[in-house]
Amino acid sequence: MEGREEIRLEALKALTILAIHDEQFRTGVWDDPEGTLTRYGFLLNDQEMTKVMNFRDALADSIQEDVVRGLTSSHR
Amino acid sequence: MTRRLGEVGNAEGRSKKASADTGRKRERVESVFAFLNELILACPVGPDYRHLLQIHLDVGKEQAEAWPEMSSVQLPLLVHSAITGDERPALPVAGACTLLYLGADLFDSIVDHELPPSWHTRDSSQASLAATTLLGALPQRSIARLQDRGTPPARLWTLAHLFSDAGLTMGAGQYEDLLLPSLENVSLEDSRATAERKSGAEYALFATAGAALATEDPSTIEAYAAFGSCFGIAQQFINDAKDIWGDKRGQDLLNGKLTLPIVHALSTLRGERRERLQKLLRASWGSTEYHDEVRTLLAEAGSLRYTALIVWLHQQQARTQLASASPREPAGRELYTLLDQASILPHSRAPQNSD
């Protein structure tokens, strides 16, 4: 289980900006997350990279039907 | 073997904590809605109008009983407790936040033609009047209760300003949301900015109001404001995804709303596929016939996966902001748990973060 070590705020903000504005980044971050992050100049430490990869793997493992099932539980 | 025993012990401990947390959430719901019921009963208006205001209070209570995580109830109380160790003084603030939430919720329901059954026998102008009163008049009456509890006037003034500023920003966000379908080209940044002004401002208020009652330290208040804003943006995009793929199944499509997954697909698909999606979206206004094909094209564009990424990035930002505020326990743990639930991944698949 991960603890409460967080990804640095500056990195998260930069990742969000790229995910919103840069189509090449959006494509690359799924196909080759580590390579794409390196090409864009991110120097994430091991814990930060683990968090990114855990999220990416959890999402990749969830076939769409599973994700949809998760969405049927209430969110407000 | 020791590790295995430790895991079982931790699992049992987490289960007990989760159960206790759920009990506390329900107690907060009970306290806030009992407070609001009494507040409305004390309003100097006739019984018919009082009843009109209570209709949506009852709708909100039903929602909160089904989903006690309701942010307008939990965030102000938990943030106050995370700073001072005591949540009770923030009850009128949670009341004010919940009134604002109920007003905004009722207004959304009117715009989206989704009024709950308790409004079906009433003219929508009566619902509009109730929404206006819930948004514009009652939160101040709730905040005024703090005066009876000895809150200094300067802090009351700060809270009044916060509600005014948040109401203004949320109004601007709502207006942009109404305009988006009529715009020729909507960008992903437009979607994000609208979510920030609409839901981000709302959740930022819920967290900031609890913080501003608890402390005058600007860095703590700012950290909770940023935490709330990112949490609210994440929640908005979860709702956008839920509307398309979840149990509501397409109300936004019926209303022609350009939510983040749709905008992403329009930004990603090219040529005939994009034109096909545009045609299907127009045909989806008022009819569910083409919704499945819209979902197929969104899947082709990877729009659910993209929405999950944007939700996660905002959820992680909220975590980092929360950590920077060093919340006291047990409120801190409860705030992290609420935040962990703001994910598009099924909870069994989501990377777990809370201790």
Chai-1 contact restraints between the chains, C-beta under 6 A:
chainA,res_idxA,chainB,res_idxB,connection_type,confidence,min_distance_angstrom,max_distance_angstrom,comment,restraint_id
A,M1,B,Q352,contact,1.0,0.0,6.0,A-B,restraint_1
A,E2,B,N353,contact,1.0,0.0,6.0,A-B,restraint_2
A,E6,B,R319,contact,1.0,0.0,6.0,A-B,restraint_3
A,E6,B,T320,contact,1.0,0.0,6.0,A-B,restraint_4
A,E6,B,A323,contact,1.0,0.0,6.0,A-B,restraint_5
A,I7,B,Q316,contact,1.0,0.0,6.0,A-B,restraint_6
A,L9,B,T320,contact,1.0,0.0,6.0,A-B,restraint_7
A,L12,B,L313,contact,1.0,0.0,6.0,A-B,restraint_8
A,L12,B,Q316,contact,1.0,0.0,6.0,A-B,restraint_9
A,L12,B,Q317,contact,1.0,0.0,6.0,A-B,restraint_10
A,L15,B,L313,contact,1.0,0.0,6.0,A-B,restraint_11
A,T16,B,L313,contact,1.0,0.0,6.0,A-B,restraint_12
A,I20,B,L188,contact,1.0,0.0,6.0,A-B,restraint_13
A,I20,B,E189,contact,1.0,0.0,6.0,A-B,restraint_14
A,I20,B,R192,contact,1.0,0.0,6.0,A-B,restraint_15
A,N54,B,P351,contact,1.0,0.0,6.0,A-B,restraint_16
A,F55,B,W312,contact,1.0,0.0,6.0,A-B,restraint_17
A,F55,B,P351,contact,1.0,0.0,6.0,A-B,restraint_18
A,A58,B,L345,contact,1.0,0.0,6.0,A-B,restraint_19
A,A58,B,R349,contact,1.0,0.0,6.0,A-B,restraint_20
A,A58,B,P351,contact,1.0,0.0,6.0,A-B,restraint_21
A,L59,B,A308,contact,1.0,0.0,6.0,A-B,restraint_22
A,S62,B,L345,contact,1.0,0.0,6.0,A-B,restraint_23
A,S62,B,R349,contact,1.0,0.0,6.0,A-B,restraint_24
A,D66,B,P346,contact,1.0,0.0,6.0,A-B,restraint_25
A,V68,B,W245,contact,1.0,0.0,6.0,A-B,restraint_26
A,G70,B,P346,contact,1.0,0.0,6.0,A-B,restraint_27
A,L71,B,K242,contact,1.0,0.0,6.0,A-B,restraint_28
A,L71,B,W245,contact,1.0,0.0,6.0,A-B,restraint_29
A,L71,B,G246,contact,1.0,0.0,6.0,A-B,restraint_30
A,T72,B,G246,contact,1.0,0.0,6.0,A-B,restraint_31
A,T72,B,D247,contact,1.0,0.0,6.0,A-B,restraint_32
A,S74,B,W67,contact,1.0,0.0,6.0,A-B,restraint_33
A,H75,B,I238,contact,1.0,0.0,6.0,A-B,restraint_34
A,H75,B,K242,contact,1.0,0.0,6.0,A-B,restraint_35
A,R76,B,W67,contact,1.0,0.0,6.0,A-B,restraint_36
A,R76,B,M70,contact,1.0,0.0,6.0,A-B,restraint_37
